[in-house]
Amino acid sequence: MAEIKFEEALKKLEKIVEALEKGDLPLEDALDKYEEGVKLANLCTKKLDQAERKINILSRAEDGKLVRKPFEADEDEK
């Protein structure tokens, strides 16, 4: 599967889910859609994991060195 943006992959995945939920696809087509959906879901998960790793806040420790901290949402945002 060619590299696509997260948003595009998610839209495709949503369309596949809608088509499968209708239940009017022939079995072979449904299996093909399911396989494509699994690939898209894995791609979305991978991209989300990459984004999570990038969301680190650089801050200075007491000794003045830069340290990486994982992003933590404020309590109000949870």
MMTF fields as JSON, N, C-alpha, C and O atoms, coordinates in Angstrom:
{
  "mmtfVersion": "1.0.0",
  "mmtfProducer": "UNKNOWN",
  "numBonds": 311,
  "numAtoms": 312,
  "numGroups": 78,
  "numChains": 1,
  "numModels": 1,
  "chainsPerModel": [1],
  "groupsPerChain": [78],
  "chainIdList": ["A"],
  "bondAtomList": [4, 2, 8, 6, 12, 10, 16, 14, 20, 18, 24, 22, 28, 26, 32, 30, 36, 34, 40, 38, 44, 42, 48, 46, 52, 50, 56, 54, 60, 58, 64, 62, 68, 66, 72, 70, 76, 74, 80, 78, 84, 82, 88, 86, 92, 90, 96, 94, 100, 98, 104, 102, 108, 106, 112, 110, 116, 114, 120, 118, 124, 122, 128, 126, 132, 130, 136, 134, 140, 138, 144, 142, 148, 146, 152, 150, 156, 154, 160, 158, 164, 162, 168, 166, 172, 170, 176, 174, 180, 178, 184, 182, 188, 186, 192, 190, 196, 194, 200, 198, 204, 202, 208, 206, 212, 210, 216, 214, 220, 218, 224, 222, 228, 226, 232, 230, 236, 234, 240, 238, 244, 242, 248, 246, 252, 250, 256, 254, 260, 258, 264, 262, 268, 266, 272, 270, 276, 274, 280, 278, 284, 282, 288, 286, 292, 290, 296, 294, 300, 298, 304, 302, 308, 306],
  "bondOrderList": [1, 1, 1, 1, 1, 1, 1, 1, 1, 1, 1, 1, 1, 1, 1, 1, 1, 1, 1, 1, 1, 1, 1, 1, 1, 1, 1, 1, 1, 1, 1, 1, 1, 1, 1, 1, 1, 1, 1, 1, 1, 1, 1, 1, 1, 1, 1, 1, 1, 1, 1, 1, 1, 1, 1, 1, 1, 1, 1, 1, 1, 1, 1, 1, 1, 1, 1, 1, 1, 1, 1, 1, 1, 1, 1, 1, 1],
  "groupList": [{"groupName": "MET", "atomNameList": ["N", "CA", "C", "O"], "elementList": ["N", "C", "C", "O"], "formalChargeList": [0, 0, 0, 0], "bondAtomList": [1, 0, 2, 1, 3, 2], "bondOrderList": [1, 1, 2], "singleLetterCode": "M", "chemCompType": "L-PEPTIDE LINKING"}, {"groupName": "ALA", "atomNameList": ["N", "CA", "C", "O"], "elementList": ["N", "C", "C", "O"], "formalChargeList": [0, 0, 0, 0], "bondAtomList": [1, 0, 2, 1, 3, 2], "bondOrderList": [1, 1, 2], "singleLetterCode": "A", "chemCompType": "L-PEPTIDE LINKING"}, {"groupName": "GLU", "atomNameList": ["N", "CA", "C", "O"], "elementList": ["N", "C", "C", "O"], "formalChargeList": [0, 0, 0, 0], "bondAtomList": [1, 0, 2, 1, 3, 2], "bondOrderList": [1, 1, 2], "singleLetterCode": "E", "chemCompType": "L-PEPTIDE LINKING"}, {"groupName": "ILE", "atomNameList": ["N", "CA", "C", "O"], "elementList": ["N", "C", "C", "O"], "formalChargeList": [0, 0, 0, 0], "bondAtomList": [1, 0, 2, 1, 3, 2], "bondOrderList": [1, 1, 2], "singleLetterCode": "I", "chemCompType": "L-PEPTIDE LINKING"}, {"groupName": "LYS", "atomNameList": ["N", "CA", "C", "O"], "elementList": ["N", "C", "C", "O"], "formalChargeList": [0, 0, 0, 0], "bondAtomList": [1, 0, 2, 1, 3, 2], "bondOrderList": [1, 1, 2], "singleLetterCode": "K", "chemCompType": "L-PEPTIDE LINKING"}, {"groupName": "PHE", "atomNameList": ["N", "CA", "C", "O"], "elementList": ["N", "C", "C", "O"], "formalChargeList": [0, 0, 0, 0], "bondAtomList": [1, 0, 2, 1, 3, 2], "bondOrderList": [1, 1, 2], "singleLetterCode": "F", "chemCompType": "L-PEPTIDE LINKING"}, {"groupName": "LEU", "atomNameList": ["N", "CA", "C", "O"], "elementList": ["N", "C", "C", "O"], "formalChargeList": [0, 0, 0, 0], "bondAtomList": [1, 0, 2, 1, 3, 2], "bondOrderList": [1, 1, 2], "singleLetterCode": "L", "chemCompType": "L-PEPTIDE LINKING"}, {"groupName": "VAL", "atomNameList": ["N", "CA", "C", "O"], "elementList": ["N", "C", "C", "O"], "formalChargeList": [0, 0, 0, 0], "bondAtomList": [1, 0, 2, 1, 3, 2], "bondOrderList": [1, 1, 2], "singleLetterCode": "V", "chemCompType": "L-PEPTIDE LINKING"}, {"groupName": "GLY", "atomNameList": ["N", "CA", "C", "O"], "elementList": ["N", "C", "C", "O"], "formalChargeList": [0, 0, 0, 0], "bondAtomList": [1, 0, 2, 1, 3, 2], "bondOrderList": [1, 1, 2], "singleLetterCode": "G", "chemCompType": "PEPTIDE LINKING"}, {"groupName": "ASP", "atomNameList": ["N", "CA", "C", "O"], "elementList": ["N", "C", "C", "O"], "formalChargeList": [0, 0, 0, 0], "bondAtomList": [1, 0, 2, 1, 3, 2], "bondOrderList": [1, 1, 2], "singleLetterCode": "D", "chemCompType": "L-PEPTIDE LINKING"}, {"groupName": "PRO", "atomNameList": ["N", "CA", "C", "O"], "elementList": ["N", "C", "C", "O"], "formalChargeList": [0, 0, 0, 0], "bondAtomList": [1, 0, 2, 1, 3, 2], "bondOrderList": [1, 1, 2], "singleLetterCode": "P", "chemCompType": "L-PEPTIDE LINKING"}, {"groupName": "TYR", "atomNameList": ["N", "CA", "C", "O"], "elementList": ["N", "C", "C", "O"], "formalChargeList": [0, 0, 0, 0], "bondAtomList": [1, 0, 2, 1, 3, 2], "bondOrderList": [1, 1, 2], "singleLetterCode": "Y", "chemCompType": "L-PEPTIDE LINKING"}, {"groupName": "ASN", "atomNameList": ["N", "CA", "C", "O"], "elementList": ["N", "C", "C", "O"], "formalChargeList": [0, 0, 0, 0], "bondAtomList": [1, 0, 2, 1, 3, 2], "bondOrderList": [1, 1, 2], "singleLetterCode": "N", "chemCompType": "L-PEPTIDE LINKING"}, {"groupName": "CYS", "atomNameList": ["N", "CA", "C", "O"], "elementList": ["N", "C", "C", "O"], "formalChargeList": [0, 0, 0, 0], "bondAtomList": [1, 0, 2, 1, 3, 2], "bondOrderList": [1, 1, 2], "singleLetterCode": "C", "chemCompType": "L-PEPTIDE LINKING"}, {"groupName": "THR", "atomNameList": ["N", "CA", "C", "O"], "elementList": ["N", "C", "C", "O"], "formalChargeList": [0, 0, 0, 0], "bondAtomList": [1, 0, 2, 1, 3, 2], "bondOrderList": [1, 1, 2], "singleLetterCode": "T", "chemCompType": "L-PEPTIDE LINKING"}, {"groupName": "GLN", "atomNameList": ["N", "CA", "C", "O"], "elementList": ["N", "C", "C", "O"], "formalChargeList": [0, 0, 0, 0], "bondAtomList": [1, 0, 2, 1, 3, 2], "bondOrderList": [1, 1, 2], "singleLetterCode": "Q", "chemCompType": "L-PEPTIDE LINKING"}, {"groupName": "ARG", "atomNameList": ["N", "CA", "C", "O"], "elementList": ["N", "C", "C", "O"], "formalChargeList": [0, 0, 0, 0], "bondAtomList": [1, 0, 2, 1, 3, 2], "bondOrderList": [1, 1, 2], "singleLetterCode": "R", "chemCompType": "L-PEPTIDE LINKING"}, {"groupName": "SER", "atomNameList": ["N", "CA", "C", "O"], "elementList": ["N", "C", "C", "O"], "formalChargeList": [0, 0, 0, 0], "bondAtomList": [1, 0, 2, 1, 3, 2], "bondOrderList": [1, 1, 2], "singleLetterCode": "S", "chemCompType": "L-PEPTIDE LINKING"}],
  "groupTypeList": [0, 1, 2, 3, 4, 5, 2, 2, 1, 6, 4, 4, 6, 2, 4, 3, 7, 2, 1, 6, 2, 4, 8, 9, 6, 10, 6, 2, 9, 1, 6, 9, 4, 11, 2, 2, 8, 7, 4, 6, 1, 12, 6, 13, 14, 4, 4, 6, 9, 15, 1, 2, 16, 4, 3, 12, 3, 6, 17, 16, 1, 2, 9, 8, 4, 6, 7, 16, 4, 10, 5, 2, 1, 9, 2, 9, 2, 4],
  "groupIdList": [1, 2, 3, 4, 5, 6, 7, 8, 9, 10, 11, 12, 13, 14, 15, 16, 17, 18, 19, 20, 21, 22, 23, 24, 25, 26, 27, 28, 29, 30, 31, 32, 33, 34, 35, 36, 37, 38, 39, 40, 41, 42, 43, 44, 45, 46, 47, 48, 49, 50, 51, 52, 53, 54, 55, 56, 57, 58, 59, 60, 61, 62, 63, 64, 65, 66, 67, 68, 69, 70, 71, 72, 73, 74, 75, 76, 77, 78],
  "secStructList": [7, 7, 7, 7, 7, 2, 2, 2, 2, 2, 2, 2, 2, 2, 2, 2, 2, 2, 2, 2, 2, 2, 7, 7, 1, 7, 2, 2, 2, 2, 2, 2, 2, 2, 2, 2, 2, 2, 2, 2, 2, 2, 2, 2, 2, 2, 2, 2, 2, 2, 2, 2, 2, 2, 7, 3, 3, 3, 3, 3, 7, 6, 6, 1, 7, 3, 3, 3, 3, 3, 7, 7, 7, 7, 4, 4, 4, 7],
  "xCoordList": [0.847, 0.0, 0.891, 1.777, 0.654, 1.439, 1.208, 0.141, 2.218, 2.129, 1.074, 1.169, 0.086, -0.958, -1.063, -0.598, -1.673, -1.832, -2.854, -3.735, -2.707, -3.598, -5.056, -5.894, -5.357, -6.744, -7.357, -8.517, -6.564, -7.039, -7.283, -8.284, -6.371, -6.522, -7.757, -8.488, -7.991, -9.147, -10.452, -11.409, -10.493, -11.699, -11.978, -13.12, -10.916, -11.086, -11.585, -12.46, -11.025, -11.431, -12.903, -13.635, -13.328, -14.731, -15.657, -16.717, -15.271, -16.09, -16.173, -17.222, -15.077, -15.055, -15.983, -16.742, -15.921, -16.783, -18.253, -19.07, -18.586, -19.963, -20.41, -21.513, -19.546, -19.889, -20.085, -21.005, -19.229, -19.348, -20.584, -21.227, -20.912, -22.081, -23.392, -24.369, -23.42, -24.626, -24.945, -26.11, -23.895, -24.081, -24.536, -24.958, -24.462, -24.928, -23.805, -24.05, -22.587, -21.455, -21.345, -21.61, -20.958, -20.653, -19.494, -18.665, -19.449, -18.454, -17.03, -16.27, -16.665, -15.293, -14.98, -13.887, -15.927, -15.728, -15.63, -14.81, -16.459, -16.425, -15.078, -14.53, -14.546, -13.243, -12.135, -11.228, -12.223, -11.235, -11.3, -10.27, -12.519, -12.708, -12.186, -11.539, -12.471, -12.01, -10.482, -9.899, -9.844, -8.376, -7.813, -6.852, -8.406, -7.955, -8.168, -7.325, -9.296, -9.585, -8.575, -8.168, -8.167, -7.153, -5.839, -5.177, -5.462, -4.223, -4.31, -3.36, -5.456, -5.641, -5.646, -5.071, -6.28, -6.3, -4.887, -4.519, -4.102, -2.712, -1.902, -1.078, -2.141, -1.444, -1.811, -0.937, -3.088, -3.53, -2.897, -2.438, -2.876, -2.259, -0.785, -0.277, -0.101, 1.328, 1.551, 2.447, 0.735, 0.894, 0.582, 1.249, -0.413, -0.716, 0.419, 0.757, 1.003, 2.14, 3.325, 4.001, 3.572, 4.669, 4.418, 5.33, 3.181, 2.841, 3.009, 3.5, 2.601, 2.739, 4.204, 4.54, 5.07, 6.498, 7.066, 7.992, 6.512, 7.003, 6.537, 7.166, 5.421, 4.865, 5.581, 5.076, 6.729, 7.515, 7.829, 8.062, 7.833, 8.133, 9.568, 9.982, 10.3, 11.661, 11.602, 10.976, 12.236, 12.301, 13.677, 14.417, 13.992, 15.315, 15.228, 14.344, 16.171, 16.282, 16.958, 17.395, 17.034, 17.65, 19.096, 19.59, 19.783, 21.179, 21.32, 22.437, 20.191, 20.232, 20.204, 20.089, 20.307, 20.289, 18.862, 17.909, 18.735, 17.434, 17.058, 17.878, 15.839, 15.342, 14.039, 13.307, 13.753, 12.51, 11.503, 11.805, 10.314, 9.233, 8.074, 7.814, 7.378, 6.2, 5.132, 5.001, 4.376, 3.288, 2.211, 1.808, 1.752, 0.653, -0.401, -0.111, -1.619, -2.716, -3.061, -2.899, -3.537, -4.022, -5.211, -5.887, -5.469, -6.603, -7.907, -8.803, -8.026, -9.25, -9.468, -10.606, -8.399, -8.485, -8.757, -9.083, -8.636, -8.818, -10.264, -10.6],
  "yCoordList": [-1.175, 0.0, 1.236, 1.368, 2.136, 3.361, 4.208, 4.161, 4.979, 5.814, 6.902, 7.697, 6.931, 7.943, 8.645, 8.137, 9.807, 10.576, 9.902, 9.169, 10.173, 9.589, 9.879, 8.977, 11.135, 11.537, 10.796, 10.386, 10.635, 9.913, 8.436, 7.858, 7.844, 6.437, 6.255, 5.277, 7.186, 7.099, 7.218, 6.493, 8.127, 8.272, 6.993, 6.544, 6.416, 5.159, 4.054, 3.269, 4.003, 2.992, 3.162, 2.179, 4.392, 4.651, 4.197, 3.631, 4.437, 4.002, 2.48, 1.923, 1.822, 0.354, -0.185, -1.125, 0.408, -0.031, 0.146, -0.743, 1.292, 1.525, 0.473, -0.064, 0.179, -0.816, -2.196, -2.921, -2.561, -3.867, -3.943, -4.988, -2.831, -2.826, -2.967, -3.498, -2.499, -2.643, -4.113, -4.505, -4.918, -6.354, -6.823, -7.971, -5.963, -6.373, -6.67, -6.789, -6.791, -7.122, -8.634, -9.394, -9.063, -10.484, -10.867, -10.026, -12.106, -12.577, -12.207, -11.704, -12.448, -12.164, -10.669, -10.298, -9.818, -8.371, -7.962, -7.118, -8.558, -8.252, -8.644, -7.913, -9.789, -10.221, -9.27, -8.944, -8.827, -7.873, -6.559, -5.994, -6.08, -4.835, -4.998, -4.1, -6.147, -6.408, -6.38, -5.772, -7.044, -7.074, -5.661, -5.293, -4.88, -3.505, -2.697, -1.883, -2.929, -2.238, -2.551, -1.659, -3.8, -4.178, -3.465, -2.982, -3.399, -2.699, -1.217, -0.633, -0.615, 0.801, 1.041, 2.023, 0.166, 0.298, 0.205, 0.967, -0.722, -0.857, 0.387, 0.844, 0.928, 2.142, 3.31, 4.067, 3.456, 4.525, 4.373, 5.351, 3.162, 2.905, 3.266, 3.881, 2.882, 3.187, 4.695, 5.196, 5.419, 6.866, 7.534, 8.497, 7.038, 7.588, 7.322, 8.182, 6.134, 5.81, 6.725, 7.194, 6.976, 7.871, 9.281, 9.934, 9.744, 11.08, 11.18, 12.185, 10.138, 10.133, 10.235, 10.938, 9.526, 9.59, 10.98, 11.415, 11.677, 13.014, 14.065, 15.11, 13.769, 14.756, 14.605, 14.004, 15.152, 15.195, 16.654, 17.438, 16.998, 18.369, 18.421, 17.659, 19.346, 19.565, 20.549, 21.604, 20.205, 21.112, 20.997, 20.045, 21.947, 21.951, 21.322, 21.626, 20.447, 19.845, 20.859, 21.922, 20.52, 21.426, 21.745, 22.824, 20.808, 21.045, 21.821, 22.047, 22.234, 23.035, 22.244, 22.826, 20.919, 20.092, 19.921, 19.914, 19.784, 19.517, 18.061, 17.165, 17.829, 16.467, 16.328, 17.302, 15.122, 14.861, 14.276, 13.353, 14.825, 14.321, 13.96, 14.675, 12.881, 12.568, 13.625, 14.185, 13.89, 14.856, 14.335, 13.176, 15.177, 14.823, 15.903, 17.08, 15.516, 16.467, 17.024, 16.351, 18.257, 18.832, 18.035, 17.381, 18.084, 17.366, 17.791, 16.967, 19.079, 19.583, 18.976, 18.884, 18.564, 18.035, 16.547, 16.017, 15.85, 14.399, 14.032, 12.848],
  "zCoordList": [0.0, 0.0, 0.0, 0.844, -0.944, -1.028, 0.213, 0.824, 0.574, 1.767, 1.56, 0.625, 2.423, 2.345, 3.682, 4.702, 3.67, 4.9, 5.81, 5.36, 7.092, 8.095, 7.787, 7.812, 7.497, 7.266, 6.077, 6.116, 5.027, 3.839, 4.162, 3.741, 4.902, 5.29, 6.158, 6.004, 7.063, 7.951, 7.165, 7.437, 6.195, 5.363, 4.576, 4.481, 4.016, 3.273, 4.195, 3.827, 5.384, 6.357, 6.738, 6.85, 6.934, 7.269, 6.148, 6.415, 4.893, 3.756, 3.682, 3.358, 3.98, 3.972, 5.055, 4.819, 6.231, 7.328, 6.943, 7.182, 6.348, 5.917, 4.909, 5.011, 3.931, 2.908, 3.523, 3.142, 4.468, 5.111, 6.001, 6.091, 6.66, 7.537, 6.764, 7.294, 5.523, 4.703, 4.451, 4.383, 4.313, 4.172, 2.805, 2.66, 1.797, 0.476, -0.509, -1.709, -0.019, -0.882, -1.064, -0.133, -2.247, -2.418, -1.484, -1.134, -1.1, -0.13, -0.526, 0.301, -1.767, -2.217, -2.097, -1.668, -2.472, -2.343, -0.873, -0.511, -0.042, 1.388, 1.99, 2.815, 1.581, 2.081, 1.626, 2.392, 0.363, -0.148, 0.625, 0.992, 0.869, 1.623, 3.055, 3.594, 3.659, 5.02, 5.078, 5.975, 4.116, 4.079, 3.918, 4.594, 3.032, 2.849, 4.134, 4.511, 4.795, 6.042, 7.129, 7.873, 7.229, 8.226, 7.943, 8.862, 6.672, 6.304, 6.645, 7.165, 6.348, 6.659, 8.164, 8.633, 8.918, 10.371, 10.936, 11.83, 10.415, 10.86, 10.509, 11.3, 9.321, 8.901, 9.816, 10.236, 10.121, 11.019, 12.399, 12.989, 12.902, 14.209, 14.193, 15.131, 13.127, 12.992, 12.983, 13.662, 12.214, 12.136, 13.474, 13.853, 14.185, 15.509, 16.49, 17.303, 16.415, 17.283, 16.988, 17.904, 15.69, 15.313, 15.834, 16.343, 15.706, 16.18, 17.691, 18.204, 18.394, 19.853, 20.27, 21.223, 19.548, 19.882, 19.62, 20.305, 18.629, 18.309, 19.304, 19.47, 19.964, 20.9, 22.232, 23.18, 22.261, 23.491, 23.769, 22.848, 24.998, 25.38, 25.88, 26.753, 25.293, 25.774, 26.937, 26.841, 27.992, 29.135, 29.762, 29.514, 30.549, 31.181, 32.568, 33.369, 32.81, 34.137, 35.056, 34.615, 36.31, 37.273, 36.921, 37.247, 36.255, 35.894, 34.586, 34.12, 33.986, 32.771, 31.482, 30.403, 31.571, 30.379, 29.876, 30.655, 28.563, 27.978, 28.2, 28.001, 28.604, 28.792, 28.032, 27.852, 27.589, 26.877, 27.846, 28.603, 27.809, 28.645, 27.735, 26.768, 28.013, 27.204, 27.419, 28.508, 26.371, 26.451, 27.38, 27.287, 28.263, 29.158, 29.055, 29.272, 28.726, 28.594, 29.975, 30.993, 29.984, 31.235, 31.711, 30.916, 33.001, 33.568, 32.905, 32.724, 32.538, 31.908, 30.524, 30.065, 29.86, 28.499, 28.467, 27.405, 29.586, 29.62, 29.636, 29.665]
}
